Amino acid sequence: MSQVFLNVVPIFLLILAGYALIRLRYLKPAVGEALGDFVFRVAVPLLLFRTIAEADFAAGGSPWPLWLAYFGGVALAWSLGHVIATRLFGRDQRVGVLGGVSSGFANTVFIGLPLVSRVVGADGLVALSILLAVHLPIMMITGTVLMERAERQVSGRPPQSPLTLARGIVLNLVRNPLVVGLACGALFHLFGVGLSGPVKVALDQLIAMAAPAALVSIGMALDRYGLKGNLGLATVTSLLKLVVMPAAVFAFATLLGLPADWRAALVLTAAVPTGVNAWLIANHFNVGHALASSTITLTTALGVLTVSAWAYLLL
């Protein structure tokens, strides 16, 4: 158990350090935003690029069982979050969608990648990169379409044309640095282009900054969120995110016979705190800010315990 804590606790200490730097006013919030931009636009796309370009996919087999295992867990947590928000807490369909997003949208990039890299290693990163190849498109398309539908139900406004909606989603994905990094890595892998010499050295040094910078930046961002209400529902969505979703992913991954490292990578990714995407969707549709904010904060605060427990069970 001590080894698990040595692997997991430093990750959350870096998040805490980022939070303290902003909370104590040692650094300005703008520094956190700039650091987050560097991670999202430079460091993590390069990490994904290198991982895919140099990956050996033969050991893990087909990606379909991996995708089915993870998104099976997402579907369960998302559905429960939606039903509990609308049926038990009496919220409208828009908050129901946000309850699902908060329960099933993991912070795969800023926390998942550093965690899997540290705890599982290179094979785990390959599994996570395969997941990330479809994760953002599936989650953002699903969240946007469901929220658009819920908005029409609540407000009664005319529906946005499918072509307009699809165009906006596709443009966002094509411009996303993570998608670009994955695509470029896939091209290098497909054509067998190797990475070597000074370029690889410089690339490796940039990539080495990805994990610590990502964790510090997410800590800096927490000062913006905080606990802003809806604590009853946020507690439920937090439990769904930290306990139910990883348990479901573990069950599906075991049933589908995934390799141990791939299963560990998926479960740990499912167990990380809720991603900032929940806040972005709430902000875009101007609904459920308090729920998204409180869930992000609660899952990050409790994550050190739940992630450690999952790591102990898996390794």
Order of alpha helices (4+ residues) and beta strands (2+ residues): alpha-alpha-alpha-alpha-alpha-alpha-alpha-alpha-alpha-alpha-alpha-alpha-alpha-alpha-alpha-alpha
